[in-house]
Amino acid sequence: MRLSDFIRSKIETILVDWDAFAKTLDSGAQMDWTELRDHAREMLLAMAEDIERDQSPSEQAAKAKGEDADNGGNSWAKVHGRGRKVSGFDVNETVAEFRALRASVVLHWTKARGQIAGDDLEDLTRFHEAIDQAVAESLEQYSAAREMEIRLFEAVLRASPDPIYVLDRDGAYIYANKATSELLDLPTESIIGHTSAELGLPFADRLHAEHQQVVAHLCTRRGETAHVYPSGLERCFEYLLAPVLSVQGEFEAAVCVSRDISDRIRAGVEISHNAHHDLLTGLPNRRLLLDRLGQASRQAIRSHRMLAVLFLDLDGFKQVNDSFGHEAGDHLLIEVAARLKGCVRQEDTVARLGGDEFTVILAGVWQRQDVELVAHSIIAALAMPFPIAEQSAHISASIGCALFPEHGASPEALLRAADQAMFRAKKSASSRFLFHGTSEPIHNAAN
């Protein structure tokens, strides 16, 4: 019986040995067990066919050197090498598969034949040559695939707009892509081999602390950091600092990937601002007004002072809109917002509830007369002409006022009370100001 026939007849016995070996492969644990065994079977059958195939003198000489006799093609060994690289096998594991098959076949063949000589020895020699050639072809493709992967990976890193760098155990840079070089305003050769502290980077202390955590606990650290470029441009980055582990699970390096999130943060701030402010005037809207009222109420309790809420409705605004158009009306509302802000303190709040309705929060008021003075200044400011389309527009205001806690204990109750007072002031006469619960005007701009 030739060795090729022996391999085919004893293939299940040989594969039992293979099973024991395959359990020692770390990468093999991630693959389907049946797939691994079937691949080993195909390897054995391919080598059996190789033993039987007629060979020319040149092919025999090439095989004796472990070379590919056909100088090309897509042999099973080449496919094996590419496949093992893709599956995550390292070089030692890839070669170990061939060693395991060689050892098992030789062991069982020697036991079955006793003394190896003559044709048996020739078959065994051809088997060894087939193994050596397969190893060479497999490693060639494994290396080619690995080199391609490295080239592609390096190309991706170079082209990435995100700063990416790798630190050794001591925190020294062992790799930095172009984006990192631009971020630090240093050539790559000046970065490599130095720590952030040695380079005098402003984030050196924080990076050192994060790096120590990664080294000690083999954990991933995330965070955000601001960076000012030499030009003065300030940007915000989010970063991920992760450990690179050896096959044994030991720390080898730490890779950091940063991403510029300045636009995202700016968009978030803008969204938040728009959610809490009137888009036309930029004043706080109802949502923010209620929040400010809640804060002002708590402060009023702590300081034992009054809190006043003024509710304003513009008189004559509809006529401006009808006469000059909506664009002119919008311009007038913007100017009204500016005049209202000019009548109050920085700690007070002017808000627009919509349309031509505005609200003012006066915090820390000592007496009613203080509120009356502010209301008087508002009425006087809004009575001044508004330049519209090279003409003058005139409006006035009706104002109602509610005091905390006299007229309401909650923000909603205060707004309702001030609104009701404004409604009575509007019905009473133009440009009136009333406190909630009173009927006599405090001020009449017409007088």
C-alpha positions as semicolon CSV with decimal commas, in nm:
position;residue;x (nm);y (nm);z (nm)
1;M;0,000;0,000;0,000
2;R;0,137;0,337;-0,100
3;L;0,146;0,623;0,150
4;S;-0,122;0,808;-0,046
5;D;-0,362;0,514;-0,010
6;F;-0,267;0,481;0,358
7;I;-0,355;0,846;0,421
8;R;-0,695;0,800;0,257
9;S;-0,773;0,477;0,448
10;K;-0,652;0,608;0,786
11;I;-0,771;0,965;0,747
12;E;-1,019;0,943;1,038
13;T;-0,747;0,810;1,271
14;I;-0,512;1,088;1,165
15;L;-0,787;1,345;1,220
16;V;-0,833;1,224;1,578
17;D;-0,477;1,343;1,642
18;W;-0,565;1,663;1,457
19;D;-0,861;1,724;1,686
20;A;-0,635;1,714;1,992
21;F;-0,395;1,958;1,828
22;A;-0,667;2,197;1,707
23;K;-0,788;2,247;2,065
24;T;-0,456;2,418;2,142
25;L;-0,509;2,688;1,876
26;D;-0,622;3,018;2,028
27;S;-0,741;3,150;1,692
28;G;-0,908;2,819;1,611
29;A;-1,138;2,863;1,910
30;Q;-1,311;3,144;1,717
31;M;-1,380;2,920;1,415
32;D;-1,637;2,653;1,351
33;W;-1,502;2,315;1,470
34;T;-1,643;2,126;1,172
35;E;-1,491;2,379;0,934
36;L;-1,146;2,330;1,089
37;R;-1,168;1,950;1,065
38;D;-1,295;1,955;0,707
39;H;-1,009;2,183;0,610
40;A;-0,756;1,943;0,764
41;R;-0,917;1,659;0,569
42;E;-0,879;1,856;0,245
43;M;-0,512;1,921;0,328
44;L;-0,446;1,547;0,375
45;L;-0,626;1,449;0,054
46;A;-0,440;1,716;-0,144
47;M;-0,106;1,584;-0,018
48;A;-0,207;1,228;-0,103
49;E;-0,277;1,338;-0,460
50;D;0,055;1,519;-0,471
51;I;0,241;1,202;-0,370
52;E;0,083;1,012;-0,660
53;R;0,133;1,279;-0,925
54;D;0,410;1,224;-1,177
55;Q;0,687;1,480;-1,142
56;S;0,949;1,600;-1,387
57;P;1,311;1,635;-1,273
58;S;1,267;2,012;-1,247
59;E;0,953;1,971;-1,033
60;Q;1,134;1,727;-0,805
61;A;1,423;1,973;-0,766
62;A;1,184;2,257;-0,686
63;K;0,994;2,054;-0,432
64;A;1,316;1,950;-0,263
65;K;1,367;2,323;-0,197
66;G;1,007;2,376;-0,082
67;E;0,928;2,584;-0,390
68;D;0,613;2,605;-0,601
69;A;0,688;2,387;-0,900
70;D;0,429;2,546;-1,128
71;N;0,555;2,901;-1,050
72;G;0,206;3,039;-1,006
73;G;-0,156;2,935;-0,982
74;N;-0,393;2,938;-0,691
75;S;-0,299;2,620;-0,502
76;W;-0,479;2,496;-0,194
77;A;-0,178;2,595;0,017
78;K;-0,194;2,955;-0,107
79;V;-0,565;2,968;-0,034
80;H;-0,486;2,828;0,313
81;G;-0,233;3,103;0,384
82;R;-0,469;3,385;0,280
83;G;-0,758;3,227;0,469
84;R;-0,562;3,185;0,790
85;K;-0,450;3,550;0,780
86;V;-0,810;3,665;0,736
87;S;-0,922;3,435;1,021
88;G;-0,673;3,592;1,261
89;F;-0,419;3,308;1,284
90;D;-0,064;3,416;1,355
91;V;0,234;3,276;1,162
92;N;0,319;3,014;1,426
93;E;-0,036;2,878;1,432
94;T;-0,047;2,865;1,053
95;V;0,277;2,663;1,033
96;A;0,179;2,449;1,332
97;E;-0,112;2,302;1,135
98;F;0,131;2,151;0,885
99;R;0,362;2,028;1,161
100;A;0,072;1,852;1,334
101;L;-0,038;1,677;1,015
102;R;0,321;1,576;0,934
103;A;0,375;1,432;1,281
104;S;0,049;1,235;1,278
105;V;0,100;1,086;0,929
106;V;0,461;0,988;0,996
107;L;0,371;0,832;1,331
108;H;0,090;0,614;1,193
109;W;0,280;0,526;0,872
110;T;0,587;0,419;1,069
111;K;0,379;0,204;1,304
112;A;0,202;0,039;1,011
113;R;0,508;-0,028;0,794
114;G;0,772;-0,094;1,054
115;Q;1,102;-0,045;0,870
116;I;1,074;0,231;0,607
117;A;1,272;0,156;0,292
118;G;1,241;0,135;-0,087
119;D;0,917;0,271;-0,228
120;D;0,790;0,348;0,123
121;L;1,088;0,572;0,184
122;E;1,037;0,745;-0,153
123;D;0,671;0,808;-0,072
124;L;0,767;0,944;0,270
125;T;1,024;1,172;0,109
126;R;0,763;1,299;-0,140
127;F;0,524;1,354;0,150
128;H;0,782;1,568;0,333
129;E;0,849;1,762;0,015
130;A;0,475;1,818;-0,033
131;I;0,450;1,948;0,325
132;D;0,752;2,175;0,281
133;Q;0,615;2,315;-0,045
134;A;0,272;2,371;0,110
135;V;0,429;2,553;0,405
136;A;0,629;2,777;0,173
137;E;0,328;2,860;-0,046
138;S;0,104;2,918;0,253
139;L;0,352;3,151;0,426
140;E;0,410;3,339;0,101
141;Q;0,041;3,417;0,071
142;Y;0,008;3,481;0,444
143;S;0,290;3,737;0,424
144;A;0,147;3,894;0,109
145;A;-0,193;3,929;0,272
146;R;-0,035;4,071;0,586
147;E;0,173;4,322;0,392
148;M;-0,135;4,430;0,196
149;E;-0,327;4,470;0,520
150;I;-0,048;4,681;0,667
151;R;-0,029;4,900;0,356
152;L;-0,403;4,952;0,353
153;F;-0,408;5,020;0,727
154;E;-0,127;5,273;0,697
155;A;-0,301;5,440;0,403
156;V;-0,622;5,469;0,606
157;L;-0,435;5,614;0,903
158;R;-0,249;5,865;0,688
159;A;-0,566;5,977;0,513
160;S;-0,776;5,991;0,830
161;P;-0,874;6,343;0,937
162;D;-0,887;6,213;1,296
163;P;-0,571;6,235;1,509
164;I;-0,454;5,877;1,580
165;Y;-0,143;5,784;1,777
166;V;0,008;5,491;1,968
167;L;0,187;5,510;2,302
168;D;0,426;5,257;2,457
169;R;0,412;5,146;2,820
170;D;0,595;5,462;2,933
171;G;0,364;5,693;2,739
172;A;0,612;5,770;2,459
173;Y;0,472;5,806;2,107
174;I;0,560;5,514;1,881
175;Y;0,323;5,616;1,601
176;A;0,147;5,938;1,503
177;N;-0,049;6,000;1,185
178;K;-0,054;6,320;0,981
179;A;-0,361;6,458;1,162
180;T;-0,179;6,418;1,496
181;S;0,123;6,601;1,357
182;E;-0,102;6,887;1,247
183;L;-0,281;6,890;1,582
184;L;0,042;6,920;1,777
185;D;0,206;7,145;1,515
186;L;0,512;6,920;1,519
187;P;0,674;6,702;1,250
188;T;0,622;6,330;1,306
189;E;0,992;6,267;1,360
190;S;0,989;6,516;1,649
191;I;0,694;6,338;1,813
192;I;0,810;5,976;1,797
193;G;1,005;5,861;2,101
194;H;0,886;6,141;2,329
195;T;0,612;6,165;2,590
196;S;0,352;6,440;2,595
197;A;0,525;6,594;2,896
198;E;0,858;6,601;2,713
199;L;0,688;6,773;2,420
200;G;0,533;7,029;2,658
201;L;0,179;6,956;2,545
202;P;-0,099;7,127;2,748
203;F;-0,292;6,802;2,793
204;A;0,013;6,603;2,908
205;D;-0,099;6,557;3,270
206;R;-0,446;6,432;3,180
207;L;-0,312;6,200;2,908
208;H;-0,054;6,060;3,150
209;A;-0,323;5,986;3,410
210;E;-0,551;5,822;3,153
211;H;-0,261;5,620;3,010
212;Q;-0,169;5,490;3,355
213;Q;-0,526;5,366;3,402
214;V;-0,515;5,184;3,068
215;V;-0,181;5,020;3,153
216;A;-0,281;4,921;3,506
217;H;-0,633;4,796;3,437
218;L;-0,620;4,712;3,064
219;C;-0,934;4,924;3,027
220;T;-1,060;5,170;2,767
221;R;-1,083;5,537;2,860
222;R;-1,312;5,790;2,690
223;G;-1,344;6,163;2,731
224;E;-1,348;6,507;2,574
225;T;-1,079;6,771;2,563
226;A;-1,037;7,119;2,419
227;H;-0,735;7,209;2,209
228;V;-0,612;7,546;2,090
229;Y;-0,416;7,540;1,765
230;P;-0,114;7,771;1,723
231;S;-0,336;7,991;1,504
232;G;-0,562;8,048;1,804
233;L;-0,843;7,831;1,669
234;E;-1,006;7,638;1,953
235;R;-1,160;7,298;1,882
236;C;-1,312;7,026;2,098
237;F;-1,219;6,659;2,059
238;E;-1,360;6,336;2,193
239;Y;-1,104;6,060;2,241
240;L;-1,086;5,687;2,300
241;L;-0,769;5,545;2,458
242;A;-0,760;5,165;2,438
243;P;-0,502;4,897;2,523
244;V;-0,337;4,678;2,259
245;L;-0,284;4,331;2,408
246;S;-0,051;4,047;2,318
247;V;-0,173;3,693;2,250
248;Q;-0,111;3,625;2,618
249;G;-0,335;3,918;2,713
250;E;-0,051;4,141;2,830
251;F;-0,022;4,515;2,763
252;E;0,180;4,601;2,453
253;A;0,073;4,956;2,367
254;A;-0,216;5,203;2,390
255;V;-0,385;5,347;2,083
256;C;-0,569;5,677;2,098
257;V;-0,824;5,785;1,838
258;S;-0,952;6,143;1,860
259;R;-1,235;6,306;1,670
260;D;-1,316;6,673;1,625
261;I;-1,666;6,724;1,766
262;S;-1,663;7,103;1,766
263;D;-1,933;7,128;1,499
264;R;-2,147;6,872;1,678
265;I;-2,116;7,059;2,008
266;R;-2,189;7,388;1,836
267;A;-2,495;7,236;1,671
268;G;-2,606;7,098;2,008
269;V;-2,565;7,437;2,170
270;E;-2,760;7,596;1,886
271;I;-3,040;7,340;1,915
272;S;-3,055;7,392;2,290
273;H;-3,057;7,770;2,244
274;N;-3,336;7,752;1,985
275;A;-3,538;7,530;2,216
276;H;-3,525;7,793;2,488
277;H;-3,522;8,120;2,294
278;D;-3,744;8,308;2,054
279;L;-3,597;8,274;1,704
280;L;-3,685;8,629;1,599
281;T;-3,570;8,837;1,895
282;G;-3,332;8,597;2,067
283;L;-3,516;8,652;2,396
284;P;-3,602;8,361;2,629
285;N;-3,923;8,183;2,527
286;R;-4,200;8,049;2,752
287;R;-4,003;7,734;2,847
288;L;-3,697;7,927;2,963
289;L;-3,916;8,196;3,121
290;L;-4,088;7,939;3,345
291;D;-3,751;7,798;3,445
292;R;-3,619;8,147;3,526
293;L;-3,936;8,220;3,725
294;G;-3,886;7,907;3,931
295;Q;-3,526;8,005;4,010
296;A;-3,623;8,363;4,089
297;S;-3,902;8,245;4,322
298;R;-3,660;8,033;4,524
299;Q;-3,415;8,321;4,541
300;A;-3,690;8,556;4,657
301;I;-3,771;8,319;4,945
302;R;-3,404;8,303;5,049
303;S;-3,352;8,680;5,027
304;H;-3,692;8,778;5,175
305;R;-3,752;9,015;4,883
306;M;-4,034;9,048;4,631
307;L;-4,045;8,915;4,279
308;A;-4,246;9,096;4,010
309;V;-4,373;8,961;3,677
310;L;-4,477;9,213;3,411
311;F;-4,697;9,096;3,123
312;L;-4,689;9,330;2,819
313;D;-4,913;9,350;2,516
314;L;-4,834;9,598;2,239
315;D;-5,109;9,839;2,136
316;G;-5,105;9,939;1,769
317;F;-4,878;9,658;1,650
318;K;-5,142;9,516;1,412
319;Q;-5,172;9,851;1,237
320;V;-4,793;9,858;1,182
321;N;-4,807;9,508;1,035
322;D;-5,096;9,596;0,807
323;S;-4,947;9,926;0,695
324;F;-4,580;9,836;0,652
325;G;-4,583;9,457;0,608
326;H;-4,470;9,162;0,818
327;E;-4,100;9,225;0,760
328;A;-4,138;9,570;0,910
329;G;-4,341;9,417;1,195
330;D;-4,059;9,174;1,267
331;H;-3,809;9,460;1,268
332;L;-4,029;9,648;1,516
333;L;-4,049;9,346;1,749
334;I;-3,670;9,317;1,746
335;E;-3,642;9,684;1,839
336;V;-3,904;9,642;2,114
337;A;-3,694;9,358;2,261
338;A;-3,387;9,583;2,262
339;R;-3,572;9,870;2,431
340;L;-3,717;9,640;2,697
341;K;-3,372;9,503;2,780
342;G;-3,248;9,860;2,811
343;C;-3,512;9,932;3,078
344;V;-3,413;9,651;3,320
345;R;-3,107;9,529;3,506
346;Q;-2,875;9,253;3,386
347;E;-3,013;9,011;3,646
348;D;-3,372;9,064;3,524
349;T;-3,528;8,864;3,241
350;V;-3,708;8,986;2,929
351;A;-3,894;8,713;2,738
352;R;-4,120;8,692;2,433
353;L;-4,416;8,458;2,463
354;G;-4,519;8,496;2,100
355;G;-4,688;8,750;1,876
356;D;-4,667;9,090;2,040
357;E;-4,668;8,960;2,399
358;F;-4,361;9,008;2,619
359;T;-4,286;8,926;2,981
360;V;-4,037;9,081;3,224
361;I;-3,915;8,924;3,548
362;L;-3,790;9,174;3,804
363;A;-3,591;8,988;4,070
364;G;-3,505;9,109;4,419
365;V;-3,761;9,391;4,438
366;W;-3,781;9,581;4,769
367;Q;-4,109;9,769;4,719
368;R;-4,391;9,825;4,471
369;Q;-4,261;10,167;4,381
370;D;-3,953;10,003;4,226
371;V;-4,181;9,805;3,993
372;E;-4,379;10,116;3,905
373;L;-4,060;10,297;3,806
374;V;-3,959;10,015;3,570
375;A;-4,308;10,003;3,421
376;H;-4,296;10,381;3,368
377;S;-3,961;10,358;3,189
378;I;-4,092;10,074;2,966
379;I;-4,405;10,267;2,869
380;A;-4,197;10,576;2,795
381;A;-3,941;10,378;2,590
382;L;-4,208;10,210;2,377
383;A;-4,390;10,541;2,324
384;M;-4,091;10,676;2,132
385;P;-4,127;10,654;1,749
386;F;-3,992;10,347;1,570
387;P;-3,816;10,419;1,238
388;I;-3,976;10,188;0,979
389;A;-3,905;10,207;0,605
390;E;-3,788;10,570;0,632
391;Q;-4,106;10,655;0,822
392;S;-4,208;10,657;1,189
393;A;-4,434;10,400;1,351
394;H;-4,601;10,455;1,688
395;I;-4,714;10,192;1,937
396;S;-4,785;10,176;2,308
397;A;-4,812;9,902;2,570
398;S;-5,057;9,767;2,824
399;I;-4,884;9,614;3,124
400;G;-5,011;9,392;3,404
401;C;-4,805;9,297;3,708
402;A;-4,815;9,008;3,957
403;L;-4,605;8,986;4,271
404;F;-4,461;8,674;4,434
405;P;-4,586;8,531;4,660
406;E;-4,881;8,770;4,700
407;H;-5,045;8,693;4,364
408;G;-4,918;8,341;4,298
409;A;-4,685;8,078;4,441
410;S;-4,594;7,901;4,115
411;P;-4,452;8,032;3,784
412;E;-4,774;7,940;3,600
413;A;-4,993;8,113;3,860
414;L;-4,779;8,429;3,843
415;L;-4,805;8,440;3,464
416;R;-5,183;8,398;3,475
417;A;-5,218;8,672;3,736
418;A;-5,000;8,914;3,535
419;D;-5,191;8,826;3,215
420;Q;-5,522;8,899;3,383
421;A;-5,391;9,232;3,513
422;M;-5,270;9,322;3,162
423;F;-5,611;9,238;3,013
424;R;-5,784;9,475;3,258
425;A;-5,525;9,744;3,189
426;K;-5,583;9,709;2,815
427;K;-5,961;9,741;2,856
428;S;-5,925;10,036;3,087
429;A;-5,725;10,267;2,861
430;S;-5,425;10,271;2,637
431;S;-5,079;10,263;2,790
432;R;-5,199;10,159;3,138
433;F;-5,019;9,962;3,405
434;L;-5,209;9,765;3,671
435;F;-5,113;9,538;3,958
436;H;-5,312;9,219;3,984
437;G;-5,624;9,267;4,194
438;T;-5,640;9,645;4,148
439;S;-5,865;9,849;3,922
440;E;-5,706;10,192;3,935
441;P;-5,418;10,262;3,690
442;I;-5,080;10,334;3,842
443;H;-4,962;10,513;3,535
444;N;-5,127;10,655;3,225
445;A;-4,889;10,763;2,955
446;A;-5,155;10,978;2,804
447;N;-5,155;11,209;3,106
